[in-house]
């Protein structure tokens, strides 16, 4: 399982995801509506908090599901241990 979470950030004004930024991402500008984010990627991430949180929740659930599946596989021949689904 990958440890990287990818989230597409969207402009809160026009809803597009096409941005340009400087090298250290301290300044971001939407290429569609030309909205400038002087707080950089951090400001844009604040506007996209719900999307980021949703991806983190999905990743966490996938991690738990993967762990449960591996645990069940390891103990599948154990007569003293049964797993409920």
Order of alpha helices (4+ residues) and beta strands (2+ residues): beta-beta-beta-alpha-alpha
